[in-house]
Amino acid sequence: MTAVEEKDLPGGSGKETPLDLVGVGVGPFNLSLAALAHGVPGLRTAFYEQRSAFRWHPGLMIEGTTLQVPFLADLVTLADPSSPWSFLRYLREEGRLFPFYVAERFHIERAEYDAYCRWVSERLPGLFFGHQVDAVRWDPERALFEVDFTQVDAGGEAEALGRTYARNLVLGIGTAPRVPEPLRPLAEAPAVPVVHSAEYLAHRERLLAAGHVTVVGSGQSGAEVFLDLLRRRPAGREGLHWLTRSPAFAPMEYSKLGLEHFTPDYTRYFHGLPERVRDRLVPEQWQLHKAVDQGTLAAVHDELYRRTVGGGWPDAVLTPGVSVRTAGRLGTTRLELHLVHEDQGERSRLTTDAVVLATGYEERSPAGMLAALDPYVRRDSAERPRVDERHRLVLDPSVSGSVFVQNAARHALGVGEPDLGLAAHRSAVIVNALAGEEVYPLPRRSAFTSFGLRPAPVGADLRECAP
């Protein structure tokens, strides 16, 4: 590995020519921001991603699964329908626009969304894959962020070190699979078949070979994994158990007025609430973001019912209201889960050969990378970073640059924070803030629902964080 000057490494910038924005991570949200920023004259950006290419939930590309948002929730359309980076433009460039028109699909398959994002990532300038950001510092003398990164090869081995300078940062490092504490030791043991749903496809053949499989978690991923296993296992010998601590295998709130919780209006309303109220609301709204698409639930029931034709019931058990207290190995090949039923207050044991954890995701901590910035970050009573209405970390006034965050502030901005439908709007808010003007006109109203007795303020002075 060699150390090189900033100007010699792709993506580097010298102190004399700092970038306006450096992005850390290239998932859908930062890819959206990069696409909208690309159309702004004079705005200089670079986005770094440690992976060698764009990949979006590869372990959950189960055949036939669709997005839970319409195709209009692509990277750019809800902020700029004329953008060259829209999903419809992708279809036209690929020669598939008329087949899509005839197909009449409002919700596209997950694999197609991934292919669209890869199409954008392979053509959009300013994206640097194979670049791992190691540390970020604030230089008060130059009023710039110093960003140290490592260029890595396809195998993750370091090849060169670099540094770039920027007036502003945006963090889009995504989320990490959440593994419940009782199952963590088993999930970390390579010989034990306990896998998170994020890695499902990589382990599907192994799971299908197991005599009995338990799926833990009742969100969309849990339902899709259970349905896929059910369809692929022989009738009468399904050997499946699906359990969740939620009170029911409940459908996602998908009424049109319910979906207005995923609008900029609700985000502004939520941000203006007291911290204690926000903390109460997020878990209460679980059916907005942790439940299951009604079509998937119907497909599960249809498959189970089909297997009763001719008499008998499938060897599949679905149990809500159950938590896993502890877990351990039983002999050399089996697992034992210790369960408690919340309503009955009863405990039992479940013996199984494999476990799939559809237990969701948690915000990935940037603590190591941002260690030098920690003294500048203002926190709430729960020691979480405070985030303003423009998706910026609230920093000490001595820091004139902004640190924007993507999908890392549900506690401050509500259940819509990880929703793809708000990606383009959030990116437009950030671009407007960087440019100091309304490059992308944003709607002053986006919902028929009035979420409070007084309207939430719409925006602040765009010049606050202009580069």
Protein Blocks (a to p, Z undefined) as FASTA:
>chain_A
ZZddfklpghiacfklccfbdcehjdfklmmmmmmmmmpghiacddddfbfbdcehkllm
cghiacfbdfklmmklmmommbckbfklmmmmnopmmmmmmnopabdcfklmmmmmmmmm
mmmghiaghiacfbdcddfklopacdddddddfkopafbdcddddfbdcddebpaddddf
klmmmmmpmklccddfklmmmmmmmmmmpmbdcdedjbfklmmmmmmmmmmpcehilopa
cddfbfbdcdddfbfklmmmmcfklmmmmmmpcfklmmmmmmmmmmmmmmccfklmmmmm
mmmmmmmgoiajddddddehiacfbdcdehjlbccdddddfklopacddddfbdcddebj
adddfklmmmmmmmmpccdfkopacddfkopacddfklmbdcddehialmmnojmlmpmk
lmmmmmmmmmmmmnopafbacdfbfbfbdfbfbdcdedjafklmgZZ
